[in-house]
Amino acid sequence: MSYASSGFSRVRDINAYDDKRVKIFTCDLVKGIPTGIRDECNDINYIIHAAAESHVDNSIDNPMLFAESNILGTINLLEYTKTLRSLENFFYFSTDEIFGPAPNGINYKEYDRYNCTNPYSASKASAEQFCVAFNNCYHIPITVTRSMNIFGERQHPEKFIPLCINKILDNDTIMVHSSADKKTSGSRYYIHARNVASAIQFLIDKPIPVNIEFYNIIGEKEISNLTLAKTIGSIMNKQAKVEMIDFHSARPGHDLRYALDGSKMKSIGWEIPKSLENSLKKTVEWYLRHKQWLGR
């Protein structure tokens, strides 16, 4: 198992965690759902499938790991849903990366074409299509959500925000992926995990047809990774040392810009959160108080 399957310590670390309300069962989805868990969890209304390998670099080095975890793991969980008589909805967490790089001015809508540029995004797109197949073939009610870059407390230190915090604490240089001329930084729409949870709760509470639906869950605004690194430094009252590097030309599979259109969620009543700076500040300050989550 990789770090992606060892997040239960994160749940137990939350002050509001209540073992009388929350039951935790562990299994390897690649091997299927064990009989014991099937017996314990046979009266389920909602499944939120957010388990995945998610690091692009790792997917380029080891595509098979991502195929097993993200495709086979999803198929096994979908097979399990066929035994659930009370299931109202199966939520599959996908990614903006299935659409590939977004040219300036383009924000992809839910039914735009796939254009995967690395094994990670290909594994997520493949899993999406298995969701479509299980809805068509077995009439499993499914909602596919595509999120932008999610951040928050307790995120693995390999991810960009905690990585920046560690680099700044150590006075190390932060390498920021850029265009070939090293003038334009990559950019993303960052969104805090609590806002993604809000969107999922909104979709759970909103009656939908027994069908398959796709929704983009996006952050407030686009921000370049260069600006983000410098902003983290400002929050820490330190100057971030940043170097632009053309990593994309040397190693294809890394895209400069991803962008989704969030108008469908807005049209059904969910408001895009206006809290990026505040959420970023709270997250950085939390890491500085809990440096064990930075691996320090």
HELIX and SHEET records of a PDB file:
HELIX    1   1 TYR A    3  SER A    5  5                                   3    
HELIX    2   2 PHE A    8  ASP A   13  1                                   6    
HELIX    3   3 LEU A   29  LYS A   31  5                                   3    
HELIX    4   4 THR A   35  GLU A   40  1                                   6    
HELIX    5   5 VAL A   56  ASP A   61  1                                   6    
HELIX    6   6 PRO A   63  PHE A   66  1                                   4    
HELIX    7   7 ALA A   67  LEU A   72  3                                   6    
HELIX    8   8 GLY A   73  THR A   81  1                                   9    
HELIX    9   9 ASP A   96  PHE A   99  5                                   4    
HELIX   10  10 PRO A  119  TYR A  138  1                                  20    
HELIX   11  11 PHE A  160  LEU A  169  1                                  10    
HELIX   12  12 ALA A  193  ASP A  205  1                                  13    
HELIX   13  13 ASN A  225  ILE A  235  1                                  11    
HELIX   14  14 PHE A  247  ALA A  250  1                                   4    
HELIX   15  15 SER A  263  SER A  267  1                                   5    
HELIX   16  16 LEU A  276  ARG A  289  1                                  14    
HELIX   17  17 LYS A  291  LEU A  294  5                                   4    
SHEET    1   A 4 TYR A  46  HIS A  49  0                                        
SHEET    2   A 4 ASN A  89  THR A  95  1                                        
SHEET    3   A 4 ILE A 142  SER A 147  1                                        
SHEET    4   A 4 ILE A 212  ILE A 217  1                                        
SHEET    1   B 2 ASN A 149  PHE A 151  0                                        
SHEET    2   B 2 TYR A 190  HIS A 192  1                                        
SHEET    1   C 2 THR A 173  HIS A 177  0                                        
SHEET    2   C 2 LYS A 241  ILE A 245  1                                        
SHEET    1   D 2 SER A 187  ARG A 188  0                                        
SHEET    2   D 2 ILE A 223  SER A 224 -1                                        
END                                                                             
